Amino acid sequence: MSPGDGGQLQPLLDPTDEYDRDEDFELEERQKLEAALVKKVDKRMSILVLIYILNCGLYRLSLRALTEYLSLDIDRNNAAAARLRGFQKDLNLTDAQFATVLSVLYIGYTIMQIPSNMFLNHVGKPSIYLPVCMVIWGAISVCTGFTTDYFGALCTRFLLGFVEAAFYPGALFLLSKWYKRNELSQRMAFLSCGSLLSNAFGALIASGILDAMDGVLGQTAWRWLFFVEGTLTIMVAFLAIFILPDFPETTTGWLTPAEQTLAVRRMVEDAGGHSGPDVPGKSSQFHGLSLAIRDEKVWFLAFSLTGFVISLSFNAYFPTLTATLGFNPTITLLLCSPPWLVATVISLYNAR
């Protein structure tokens, strides 16, 4: 209606337009704050890749590297071959006992994964819990270098798996507490690349230690393999205490109040508005366990992962198979790297 008609002036702007602009401004500010938050979390979580290389790569490849050298040097009648066979010879192990020492790690590893995550959720301090476990498994690795018989090697390997079980499920749990579902696959891919890269180069690094450290301070090469890797893990563990974050609700010191509030809020929103079970205290751990046991998707994933692990069983013998090409041990271990490097690239590409 025009002014000349005697009617009232129509407002030039709808009142809802100003509200919409405010809402858009708030959304833009949240997106900026969320992007800065994710970058901060990414920087701190990156140490998990290094820890995973130490966890999956070095320790599990330590005895495997010795096994590979036993196979790769089987036809070399020289002092070097005898030196590289020192582990089995020094401990007076039969072939069956040596295989048992290799596999016993997975007994403790399998037993402790679920209880470890339940305890981690109860404690709520992964920045303390995971590094403490690292220090313990680093110390156990050093102790492996002092073993003198089959029983000692068996005990250290079992305990190593028992303590190592805290890391991988704990790392996945920690990632799931900070990242939304659409962010999680890429971060898990980066974490898994630690395992792939360790498979590519772990045995080669271990072989370098075997070659360089034999006879130093009167210790054989295989003992130095465990001394060096155990000490390195303990050093990284102390760094992890100051780098790893706790859960969004319990972390302190590196986020602003607004960022911490957003970290909690966005995970609640991603979960559909539910922050978790209402059962307080220790019972909440068992409540969560009962929910998982009754979820058919968990069982499907468990059987799928079991099949995946079984399909990778060739990994322990891959260098032995590659050795049939007729190259020396160093070239053979280098030839084992490309498949794992290709797998790393494909994993990162698929997780984009």
C-alpha positions as CSV (number, residue, x, y, z in Angstrom):
1,M,0.0,0.0,0.0
2,S,1.4,3.4,-0.9
3,P,1.6,6.4,1.5
4,G,-0.8,8.3,-0.6
5,D,-3.5,5.7,0.1
6,G,-3.4,6.6,3.7
7,G,-2.4,3.2,4.7
8,Q,0.5,2.2,7.0
9,L,4.0,1.9,5.6
10,Q,5.1,-1.6,4.9
11,P,8.4,-2.6,6.6
12,L,11.3,-2.6,4.1
13,L,12.7,-5.8,5.7
14,D,11.1,-8.8,7.2
15,P,12.1,-9.2,10.9
16,T,13.0,-12.8,10.2
17,D,15.7,-11.7,7.8
18,E,17.8,-10.2,10.6
19,Y,17.4,-13.4,12.6
20,D,18.5,-15.4,9.7
21,R,21.6,-13.2,9.3
22,D,22.5,-13.7,12.9
23,E,22.0,-17.4,12.6
24,D,24.2,-17.5,9.5
25,F,26.9,-15.5,11.4
26,E,26.8,-17.9,14.3
27,L,27.1,-20.9,12.0
28,E,30.1,-19.3,10.2
29,E,31.8,-18.6,13.5
30,R,31.2,-22.1,14.7
31,Q,32.6,-23.6,11.5
32,K,35.8,-21.5,12.0
33,L,36.1,-22.5,15.6
34,E,35.4,-26.2,14.8
35,A,38.1,-26.1,12.0
36,A,40.6,-24.7,14.4
37,L,39.7,-27.3,17.0
38,V,40.1,-30.2,14.6
39,K,43.5,-28.9,13.5
40,K,44.6,-28.8,17.1
41,V,43.4,-32.3,17.8
42,D,45.1,-33.6,14.6
43,K,48.4,-32.3,15.7
44,R,48.2,-34.0,19.1
45,M,46.8,-37.3,17.7
46,S,49.7,-37.5,15.1
47,I,51.9,-39.1,17.8
48,L,49.6,-42.1,17.7
49,V,51.1,-43.1,14.3
50,L,54.6,-43.1,15.8
51,I,53.5,-45.1,18.8
52,Y,51.7,-47.6,16.5
53,I,54.9,-48.0,14.5
54,L,56.7,-48.9,17.7
55,N,53.9,-51.1,18.9
56,C,53.0,-53.0,15.8
57,G,56.2,-52.5,13.8
58,L,59.2,-52.8,15.9
59,Y,58.2,-55.2,18.7
60,R,56.3,-57.7,16.6
61,L,58.9,-57.5,13.9
62,S,61.8,-58.0,16.3
63,L,61.5,-61.8,16.5
64,R,60.1,-61.9,13.0
65,A,63.2,-60.2,11.7
66,L,65.2,-62.9,13.4
67,T,63.0,-65.5,11.8
68,E,63.4,-64.0,8.4
69,Y,67.2,-63.9,8.7
70,L,67.1,-67.5,9.7
71,S,65.3,-68.3,6.5
72,L,67.2,-65.8,4.3
73,D,70.6,-66.9,5.5
74,I,69.9,-70.6,5.6
75,D,72.3,-71.4,2.8
76,R,75.1,-69.1,3.8
77,N,77.8,-71.0,5.6
78,N,79.6,-68.1,7.2
79,A,80.0,-66.4,10.5
80,A,77.3,-63.8,9.7
81,A,74.7,-66.5,9.3
82,A,75.7,-68.0,12.6
83,R,75.6,-64.6,14.3
84,L,72.1,-63.9,13.0
85,R,70.9,-67.3,14.3
86,G,72.0,-66.3,17.8
87,F,68.6,-65.9,19.4
88,Q,67.5,-69.5,18.9
89,K,71.0,-70.8,19.6
90,D,71.6,-68.7,22.7
91,L,68.3,-69.7,24.3
92,N,68.6,-73.4,23.2
93,L,65.2,-73.3,21.5
94,T,63.8,-76.0,19.3
95,D,61.9,-75.0,16.2
96,A,58.6,-75.7,18.0
97,Q,59.6,-73.6,21.0
98,F,60.7,-70.7,18.8
99,A,57.3,-70.8,17.0
100,T,55.5,-70.8,20.4
101,V,57.6,-67.8,21.5
102,L,56.4,-66.0,18.4
103,S,52.7,-66.7,18.8
104,V,52.3,-66.5,22.5
105,L,52.2,-62.7,22.3
106,Y,48.7,-62.9,20.8
107,I,47.2,-64.8,23.7
108,G,47.8,-61.9,26.1
109,Y,46.9,-59.4,23.4
110,T,43.5,-61.0,22.7
111,I,42.6,-61.4,26.4
112,M,43.3,-57.8,27.4
113,Q,41.8,-55.7,24.6
114,I,38.3,-55.4,26.0
115,P,39.2,-55.1,29.7
116,S,41.8,-52.4,28.8
117,N,39.3,-50.2,27.0
118,M,36.8,-50.6,29.9
119,F,39.4,-49.5,32.3
120,L,40.5,-46.6,30.0
121,N,36.9,-45.4,29.8
122,H,36.6,-45.6,33.6
123,V,39.8,-43.7,34.2
124,G,39.3,-41.1,31.5
125,K,43.0,-40.2,31.3
126,P,44.4,-41.7,28.1
127,S,47.3,-39.2,28.3
128,I,48.5,-41.1,31.4
129,Y,47.2,-44.6,30.8
130,L,48.5,-45.2,27.3
131,P,52.0,-43.8,28.0
132,V,52.3,-45.8,31.2
133,C,51.5,-48.9,29.2
134,M,54.1,-47.9,26.8
135,V,56.7,-47.6,29.5
136,I,55.8,-51.0,30.8
137,W,56.0,-52.7,27.4
138,G,59.3,-50.9,26.7
139,A,60.7,-52.2,29.9
140,I,59.5,-55.7,29.1
141,S,61.2,-55.5,25.7
142,V,64.4,-54.5,27.4
143,C,64.0,-57.5,29.7
144,T,63.6,-59.8,26.7
145,G,67.2,-58.9,25.9
146,F,68.3,-60.4,29.2
147,T,66.4,-63.7,28.9
148,T,68.6,-66.8,29.0
149,D,66.1,-69.7,28.4
150,Y,62.8,-70.7,26.8
151,F,60.7,-70.0,29.9
152,G,62.0,-66.4,30.2
153,A,61.4,-65.7,26.5
154,L,57.9,-67.2,26.8
155,C,57.0,-65.1,29.8
156,T,58.3,-61.8,28.4
157,R,56.5,-62.3,25.1
158,F,53.2,-63.2,26.8
159,L,53.5,-60.1,29.1
160,L,54.4,-58.0,26.1
161,G,51.2,-58.9,24.4
162,F,49.2,-58.4,27.6
163,V,50.4,-54.8,27.9
164,E,50.5,-53.9,24.2
165,A,46.8,-54.7,24.0
166,A,46.1,-51.4,25.6
167,F,47.3,-49.4,22.6
168,Y,45.4,-50.1,19.4
169,P,41.8,-50.4,20.8
170,G,42.6,-47.6,23.2
171,A,43.8,-45.4,20.2
172,L,40.7,-46.1,18.3
173,F,38.6,-45.4,21.3
174,L,40.4,-42.1,21.9
175,L,39.9,-41.1,18.2
176,S,36.2,-41.9,18.4
177,K,35.8,-39.5,21.4
178,W,37.2,-36.5,19.5
179,Y,36.1,-37.0,15.8
180,K,32.7,-37.1,14.3
181,R,31.7,-40.1,12.1
182,N,32.4,-38.2,8.9
183,E,35.9,-37.3,10.2
184,L,36.8,-40.7,11.7
185,S,37.6,-42.9,8.7
186,Q,40.5,-40.7,7.5
187,R,42.0,-40.5,11.0
188,M,41.8,-44.3,11.4
189,A,43.4,-44.7,8.0
190,F,46.3,-42.5,9.1
191,L,46.7,-44.6,12.2
192,S,46.6,-47.9,10.2
193,C,49.3,-46.5,8.0
194,G,51.6,-46.8,10.9
195,S,51.2,-50.6,10.7
196,L,51.6,-50.6,7.0
197,L,54.8,-48.5,7.1
198,S,56.2,-50.6,9.9
199,N,55.6,-53.8,7.8
200,A,57.4,-52.0,4.9
201,F,60.5,-51.0,6.8
202,G,60.4,-52.5,10.3
203,A,62.3,-55.6,9.4
204,L,64.8,-53.7,7.4
205,I,65.5,-51.3,10.4
206,A,65.7,-54.3,12.7
207,S,68.2,-55.9,10.3
208,G,70.3,-52.8,10.4
209,I,70.5,-53.0,14.2
210,L,71.4,-56.7,13.9
211,D,74.3,-55.9,11.6
212,A,75.6,-52.9,13.5
213,M,75.3,-53.8,17.1
214,D,76.7,-57.4,17.3
215,G,79.4,-57.7,20.0
216,V,78.9,-54.1,21.4
217,L,79.6,-54.2,25.1
218,G,79.8,-58.0,24.9
219,Q,76.2,-58.4,23.9
220,T,75.0,-60.3,20.8
221,A,73.0,-58.5,18.1
222,W,69.6,-59.9,18.9
223,R,69.8,-58.6,22.5
224,W,70.6,-55.1,21.3
225,L,67.6,-55.3,19.1
226,F,65.3,-55.4,22.1
227,F,67.5,-53.0,24.2
228,V,67.3,-50.3,21.5
229,E,63.6,-50.7,20.7
230,G,62.6,-50.9,24.3
231,T,64.6,-47.7,25.2
232,L,63.2,-45.9,22.2
233,T,59.6,-46.7,23.2
234,I,60.2,-45.5,26.8
235,M,61.5,-42.2,25.5
236,V,58.5,-41.7,23.2
237,A,56.2,-42.6,26.1
238,F,57.4,-39.7,28.1
239,L,56.8,-37.3,25.2
240,A,53.3,-38.8,24.8
241,I,52.3,-37.8,28.3
242,F,52.6,-34.1,27.3
243,I,51.2,-34.5,23.8
244,L,48.3,-37.0,23.9
245,P,44.9,-35.4,24.8
246,D,42.5,-36.8,27.3
247,F,38.8,-37.1,26.5
248,P,37.0,-33.9,25.6
249,E,35.3,-33.8,29.1
250,T,38.5,-34.3,31.0
251,T,41.3,-32.6,28.9
252,T,43.0,-29.5,30.3
253,G,45.5,-26.9,29.4
254,W,45.5,-26.8,25.6
255,L,42.0,-25.8,24.6
256,T,40.2,-22.6,25.2
257,P,36.9,-22.9,27.2
258,A,34.9,-22.3,24.0
259,E,36.8,-25.0,22.1
260,Q,36.4,-27.5,24.9
261,T,32.7,-26.8,25.1
262,L,32.4,-27.2,21.3
263,A,34.4,-30.5,21.4
264,V,31.9,-31.9,23.9
265,R,28.8,-30.5,22.1
266,R,29.7,-31.6,18.6
267,M,30.2,-35.2,19.8
268,V,26.8,-35.2,21.6
269,E,25.2,-33.9,18.4
270,D,27.0,-36.5,16.3
271,A,25.6,-39.2,18.6
272,G,22.1,-38.0,18.1
273,G,21.9,-35.9,21.2
274,H,22.9,-38.7,23.6
275,S,26.1,-38.3,25.5
276,G,26.2,-41.9,26.7
277,P,24.5,-44.3,29.1
278,D,23.0,-42.8,32.3
279,V,24.3,-45.6,34.4
280,P,26.9,-44.0,36.7
281,G,30.2,-45.4,38.0
282,K,31.8,-48.7,37.3
283,S,28.5,-50.3,36.3
284,S,28.4,-48.1,33.2
285,Q,31.4,-50.1,31.8
286,F,29.6,-53.3,32.1
287,H,26.4,-51.7,30.7
288,G,28.4,-50.7,27.6
289,L,29.9,-54.2,27.4
290,S,26.4,-55.7,27.5
291,L,25.2,-53.4,24.8
292,A,28.1,-54.3,22.6
293,I,27.6,-58.1,23.1
294,R,23.9,-57.8,22.2
295,D,24.7,-55.8,19.0
296,E,24.8,-58.0,16.0
297,K,26.9,-55.4,14.1
298,V,29.7,-55.9,16.6
299,W,29.7,-59.7,16.0
300,F,29.7,-59.1,12.2
301,L,32.7,-56.8,12.5
302,A,34.5,-59.2,14.9
303,F,34.2,-62.1,12.4
304,S,35.1,-59.8,9.5
305,L,38.2,-58.7,11.3
306,T,39.1,-62.3,12.2
307,G,39.0,-63.2,8.5
308,F,41.0,-60.1,7.7
309,V,43.8,-61.1,10.2
310,I,43.8,-64.7,9.0
311,S,44.1,-63.5,5.4
312,L,47.2,-61.6,6.4
313,S,49.0,-64.6,7.9
314,F,51.2,-64.7,4.9
315,N,52.9,-61.6,6.3
316,A,55.1,-63.6,8.7
317,Y,56.5,-65.5,5.7
318,F,56.5,-62.8,3.0
319,P,60.3,-62.1,3.2
320,T,61.0,-65.9,3.2
321,L,58.9,-66.2,0.0
322,T,60.6,-63.2,-1.5
323,A,64.0,-64.7,-0.7
324,T,63.3,-67.4,-3.3
325,L,64.1,-64.7,-6.0
326,G,67.7,-65.2,-5.0
327,F,68.7,-61.8,-3.8
328,N,70.8,-61.0,-0.6
329,P,68.9,-60.3,2.6
330,T,69.0,-56.5,2.4
331,I,67.6,-56.5,-1.2
332,T,65.1,-59.1,-0.2
333,L,63.7,-56.9,2.6
334,L,63.7,-53.9,0.3
335,L,61.6,-55.9,-2.2
336,C,59.1,-56.5,0.5
337,S,58.4,-52.8,0.9
338,P,56.5,-51.8,-2.3
339,P,53.3,-53.8,-1.6
340,W,52.9,-52.1,1.8
341,L,53.7,-48.7,0.3
342,V,51.0,-49.2,-2.3
343,A,48.6,-50.3,0.4
344,T,49.4,-47.1,2.3
345,V,48.5,-44.9,-0.7
346,I,45.3,-46.8,-1.4
347,S,44.2,-46.6,2.2
348,L,44.7,-42.9,2.3
349,Y,43.0,-42.4,-1.0
350,N,39.9,-44.5,0.0
351,A,39.6,-42.6,3.3
352,R,39.4,-39.2,1.8
